[in-house]
């Protein structure tokens, strides 16, 4: 028996196959959409603070460029490899098309455990990686942003390295920058706000009261922390939260602000005085209304999908559900708000940041958040209606809508030469 191919890129291609079944495009078009347009694999030699040297691996993949410059984050994490970056780049193409943004999709990554490096070392890694991918990035070509293990500071270094190379300041070279350097108000919490809007929409769809609903969150980073905060503010009880080190539980609801202060001080959710320890594997398995995976891909798998009790899964992370798990959950009638919709608030406000950076005209927070809500809720309605009309899941509907737009752009432009 041949081994079944596995991993996020296989999951992404399986989703594309499902879109092909609905849209009925040719196998040649499938290949066009499945194979990234451009990939750059680089070595990143770095000097450590103790004077020793080592070489890291980095990647930038531009999956599709038919609708505009490529757009997508840069990840610093231990497990980064080319297939992970390919999958994440493909999901970016669909996400941008689903939100009707004038972008293609890209992603970058460096295989590194950032917790083991000093700030000075991370600056050297960022600058050298940026220099290695410099020929293919830029405001008209490919616009990076933060992702797992990177942040506003990483983007400030990237923007500076890019700007030094061309001789003038280019704020549009990346998004997710500090506000002082042309970042957008509301960008830092935009992914989390969008996740919360989708949690609310899903609860309303199933007729569950928002006030008093219960939720759990896996991952307490840039996305998970904000999502937990917005849910708590709306009266949703967040009863369990995990990070890479462990998990905590309080059935009365975790005080998210106090937990944030604890994490700022200690770096971990464990040992938070306002909750008890629990097995991190069980965070997504509790009997609550909503579970929010907000860490990494592949955490809901064939072997644990059956244990999920919540009727709603809102995918804050990219690719948290494998294809096998997706089938199991769909058979059980779970409502899954797919990643390309649920976490699209980040790239949406990145788009607003790019527009503001290029215009040198900056919006107030109300305008940013109103524009975000309006556009994300319209996307939710569109996906929900399409799913009902075609009798498919929200994931299949969202992917098909997005893929159709990318393919249409490609057909309008025609094939070169
Ligand atoms: P982050 O690095 O800020 O936080 C990641 C969090 O997940 C940390 O709390 C970490 O401890 C935890 N974590 C890592 N591995 C874990 C594991 N195995 N189990 C439990 N927790 C684990 O990253 P982020 O920016 O919050 O990104 C989280 C997810 O959201 C990723 O899938 C990312 O691609 C996606 N995403 C992020 C953005 C954004 O704007 N930052 C936008 C769209 C999607």
Boltz pocket constraint, residues with backbone or C-beta under 6 A from the ligand:
constraints:
  - pocket:
      binder: B
      contacts: [[A, 146], [A, 147], [A, 148], [A, 149], [A, 150], [A, 187], [A, 191], [A, 218], [A, 219], [A, 220], [A, 221], [A, 222], [A, 223], [A, 224], [A, 242], [A, 243], [A, 244], [A, 245], [A, 280], [A, 294], [A, 295], [A, 296], [A, 297], [A, 316], [A, 317], [A, 318], [A, 343], [A, 344], [A, 346], [A, 347]]
      max_distance: 6.0
